[in-house]
């Protein structure tokens, strides 16, 4: 299995910044895409940003220009720098990784972190 451990959530006022981190561990052969999703109360989980192994990133329109996703492949870690935060960004943020285990190569699976709360007050 793959464990994804997130950190960096918290409470901030509108206009502030937070940086989320997520590190993957386990019997990993390789990790392909990594990303961040979020879910606000009463809504479906939605994509925030994803990044592939080459560093090519994809963002939701609502966060473009404010959020930056990056990764350190050597550390199996993905980051989300969130600037100019708005109350509408309040949600539980989930880390996601598509990874292949040594024991199940070449088949890969999708894995999720436990989520970290981000609260933005006006």
N, C-alpha and C positions, 0 to 999 in steps of 0.2 A: 504494500500500500504506500501511498504518498501522503505525507502530512504537510499541510499548509498552515503556517502560523503567521497571523497578521499582527501588526502593531501600529501605533501612531494616531489612532482615533482620539476624539475628545470633543470638547465644546469650545467654540470660538465665536466672536462677533462677526457680523457681516463685514466683508472687506478683508478679513484675516486670512491666514494661511495655515495649512496642515500638510504633513508629509506622511503618507502611509507606506509601510513596508510589509513584504510578505516573503517568507523563506520556505522553500520546499525541501523536505528531507524524506529519506526512505531508500528503498532498494531501486534507485532510479538509474535507468540506462540513458535516457535523454528526455529533455523537456522541449516541446515545440512552442506553440503560442502560450503566452501568459497574459492575464488581463485582470481588470477590475470591473465589477458589476455592483449595482446598488439597488436597494429596495426600501422604499418609504412605506409607512403604514397604509394598508388598504390598496397598495399598488402592486403591479407585477415587477419582478426583478428585471432591471434593464442594464444594457451595456453602457459602461462609462468609457473604457479605453482598452485596447489590446495591443500587444507588441509581439513580433515574431523574433526568431533567433538572430536575425540580421539587424534588428533594431527598427524595422519599419513599423510605424504606429498607426492606429486607427482610433478616431475619437467620435463620441456622440456629439451632435451639433450643439447641444446645450452646454458643453464644457470646452469646446474648441477655443483656444486662445487664453484659457484660464488654467487648465490642467495639463500636466506633462507626465507621460508615462516613460519609464526607463527600466532597464534591467542589467543585472550583473550576472552573466552566464556562469562564471566561475563559482559564484556563491549561490546559484539557483534562487536568486532574489529578484523580485520586481518591486518597483517603487511607483508611487503616485504623488506628485507634487501638486497640491491644490492651492491656487491663489485666487484672490478676489472672490472669496466664498460668499454665497448667497443663501438666504433661508431655504430656498428651494433645493439646495444641495443636501439638506438634512436627510439622512437615511442610514441604514446599515450597509456598509461597504464590504463586499465579498471578493476575495482573491480567487482566481481561477487559473488552472494550469492543465494543459493537455500533455500528458507524460507517458512514457513507455517504461515499464519496469524491466529489470534484467530477467526476471523469471517469466515474463509473458511476451518478451520481444518476439516479433515486431509489432504486436498489437498494442495500441495506445488507448488510454482512457482519460476521461475528464475528471478533474478533482476540484473540490471546493474547500476554502477555509471556513472557519466558524463565524466569521463576520466581526466587524469592528464598527462601533457607533460613531457617527459624525453628526454633531448638532451645531447648527449655525443660527444664532439669534440676531434679531434685527435691532 
